[in-house]
Amino acid sequence: MVWDVRFTSKAKKQAKNLPPKVRESLFALVLEMKQLGPTRNTWYNYGTIKGKKHCYHCHLKKGKPTYVAIWKVTRKESKHVEVRYVGTHENADYERIC
């Protein structure tokens, strides 16, 4: 069964404002999540967010600025994932996002 990956309305707006190469990386990540699930340990700096259940992040682009994506498994039984933030690492408030 394929995972359902959706964006919050805020994450949709953020994705539209990403540089083209970063946006391509984001959509490659989303395709992988749809096919293989939310655990994407092959992505750079992938990890869980400490203290948050079923919340993950990875880097879409290294360097300055570093771009990250943050997503959460909202319903594991029915395979739903919600992308909650895409943007620069400096602006990511991990505690508030997940």
N, C-alpha and C positions, 0 to 999 in steps of 0.2 A: 504494500500500500504506500502511496506517495504522501509525503508530508505537506500540509497546507501552510505555506509561509505568507504572512501578511505584514504590511507596514502600518504603524500608527499614522494618523494624519500628519503629525509633526515630522515623523521620519520620512514620509513621502516628500514633504516640502524640502527637508534637508537633503534628500537624495537628488532632487532636481538641481540643487545648487552646488553639487560636487563637481570637481574637475572631471573631464571626460574619462581619463585613465582610471581614476578612482571609482567612478560610476561603473565602469566595466568590471572592475574587481568585485564590487558589491554585487552585481548581478551574477557573476560567476559563483560567488559564495551562496547566493540564494538558490541557484540551480543545484548546487551540491547538496544544500540542506533539503531541498525538495526530494531529491533522489535518495540521499543517504542518511538523512536525519540531522539533528541540531549539533551533534558532537563532531566538530570539525578540527581535530587535533593536528591536521597537516598545515593549517594556516599559521602565519607568523604571529607569535605572542598570543596564541589561543589559550583561553583558560576560563575557569568559572569565576564568578565574582564572589569573593569571600563574604560569607554571612547572608547570601541571597540564594534561595532555592531555585534550581533550574534556570539560572541566569548566566549567560556566557558573553564573551567578547573576543575579538581578534583585531589585528591591525590589517587594514586594507592597503596601506602604503607606509613604508618606513621613511625616516628622514624628517626634515622640517618643512612644513608641518607634518606630523604623523596623523593619519586618518584611521578611525576605528569604527567598528560596527558593534552594537550591543543588541542581543536578542534574548527572549525568554520563551521557554516552553510553557504555553498557557494551559493546554490540555494534552497530557501525554497519551491518554487512552485513545483519543480520536486524532492524534498526531497534528496538533496545531502549534505553530511557532509564530511569535510576533516580534518583528524587528522594531526596536524602540528608539534607537539613536544611530545616526550615521553622521560623522563629522570629525572635527579635529579632536585629538586626544586632550588638548588643553581645555577645551570647553565641555568635556564629558564629566558629568557629575554622577558617578556610578551609584552612589547611595540613593539619589533621587530617581534615577532612571528605572531601576529594577525595584 
